Amino acid sequence: MNIALAADVRFASENANFGETFAKVGLFPDYGGTFFLPQLVGPAKAAELLYSGDMFDAKTALQLGVVNRLVAADKLMDEAKAFAMGIVHGPRMASRALKQVLYGNHRAELTKALEYEVEEQMRCFGSEDCAEGLRAFFEKRKPNFQGK
């Protein structure tokens, strides 16, 4: 999900499901999720999604602004390619300038967030909570986190 959040535009199948499930196994989000998700859904909703690790459906993703469009599964690639080709055949200089204005000013913040995510992901991965979370996941049971 976090890789998708980094895209300028996101299309999803109507039957897609989404989730920031890191909390379910004692891990810290990665790939810019802590940077992009609050920008898309607001800090309070991002906190809810990140803390809970709950899954949500495509309709909810559209309502939250996580995706731009919902498309029937059998039409998804065609719709995405058609949209991309519109950009490819459009005014490239204007598109580059637009991307720079929309996202360029946040580059330093994104770099810092990514570095922090790596540090926290490694710290959490070595924790007893993560080991318990992963065991619980594979054993299909609720984890018993101890904060260690």
N, C-alpha and C positions, 0 to 999 in steps of 0.2 A: 504494500500500500504506500509506503513512504517514497519509494522510487516514483510511483505514479504522481504523488503530490508535488514532485519537483517539476512536472511537465507544465507547459504554458496552458494547455487545454487537455481535459480528460473526458473521454467517452467511455461508457461502460455498458455492458450487456444488462438487459432488464432483470436478469436472474443472478447478477453478481452479488457477492457479499463482501463486506469490508470489516476490518477491525484492527485496532492497535493492541494486539494481544500480548505484548511483552510482559505486562504486569501479571499475567496468568502463570508465567514461568520464572518470575523473578529477574527479568532482564530489563535493561534500559533501551528505549527506542533508538533506532539508527537511521541512516540515510537521510537525515534532515527532517525527520518527522516532527521533532520538537521545534523546528523553525517554521516549516510550511503549514502544519496543521493549525496552529493558532491564527495565522494570517487568513486562512480560508474560513474557519468556523468561529473564530473569536477565542480568547484565552479561557473563558469559563467552560465552554463546550469542549475545547481541546483537553482541558484538565479532566473533565468527566470521562471522555473517551480513553485517555491515556491511563488514568487511575483504575478504571473498571476493567479495561480489556474486553469489553462486550462487543460482540459482532453486531453489524447492522446491515440492512438490505439496501439494494440499489436505489429504491425510492427515497429512503432516508438520506442516502449519500447525495442525491440530487437536491433535496430540500436543504441540506446543510451547506451545499456549495462545494462538496468534496469532488463531485463530477459536474461537468457542464451539460452533458446530454446522456440520455438513456436510449439505447438502440436495441432492437431485436437481435438476439444472439447470432442469427444467420446473416445479418446485415452489418454487424459491427465493423468488420475489417473494411468493407466497401465504403461505409460512411466515414471512417477515420481516414482512409486513403484519399477519398474525394476532398475532405477538408484540407488535408496536408497538401494535396496538389494545388488547391486554390492558393495556398501560401506560396508554394514553389513558383507558381506562374504569376504571382502578384508582384508588386513593387518591392524588390529585395532591399533596396537602400532604406525605404520607409519602414519596412518590417524590422530590419536590424536596429534602426534608430528607436522604434517603438519598444522593442525588447530591452534595449539599454535603459530607456526611461522607466519602464515598468519594473525592472529587476536589477539593473546595474548598481543602484545606490545601496543595495543590501548585501553586496558581495562580501564585505568585511564581516558583517554580522553572521552571514551563512558560514563562512570559513570558521569563525569562532565557535558557532553552534556545532558544526561537524566535528571539530577537534574535541569539544566537551563530550559529545556523544560517544566518541571512541574511548575516551578515558573512563567514562561511567559504564559503558558497555563491558569493558575489560574488568573493571572493579566488580561489577555485579556478576559477571560470568564466573568469577572465582569465588563467589560467596556460597555459603551453605544454603541460603534461600534459593539460589538458582539451581543448585544440585537437587534440592527437594522439589522445586517446581518442575524440573525436567523428569524426575522419577515419577511424580504424580501424573504428569501428562502421559507418559508411556504406560503407566499402570491404570490410566483412565479413572483417576480419583481426584478429589479436591486436595490441593497442597496444604501443608501445615507449616506456614512460614514462621520463623523465629526471630527475624531481624538480624541475622548473622551472615 
